[in-house]
């Protein structure tokens, strides 16, 4: 990875991290909001998933920096360890899609059941949750299609 692509990757990751943090802070502050107390389960689920995504983002930033500093060639490693990498990637994507679908569901339930006159929940950060849910919907759909295609191609007999 070149220095320019590393900087671009880290800056975009930090940008995403900031928005996820704003969404997490918004959801965390809803603990003091009485008019959404009946949505507490959905709010807790969103908060936990946002915290998980923050951890994943921070780990990704450090991994990018670490691979650059130590000169670790991911492509070379993936070529020599192809099957374990494919299995790991498949499991990771299945877990990720499950988490993202859970997030989408909870944001949907939160957004459709929030009272109209709830001032403490009517903040701009709520829009970040909606944007995240839309992006994660497309991402999850793409991942499911790619996994399905991967299983289809991987399971077909090879023609010689």
Buried (B, 14 or more C-beta within 10 A) or exposed (E): BEEEEBEEBBEEBEEBBEBBBBBBBBBBEBEEBEBBEEBEEBBBBBBBBBBBBBEBBEEBBEEBEEBBEEEEEEEEEEEEEEEEBEEEEBEEBEEBBEBBBBBBBBBBBBBEEBEEEBEEBEBEBBEBBBEBBEEBBEBBEEBBEEBEEBEEEEEEEEEE
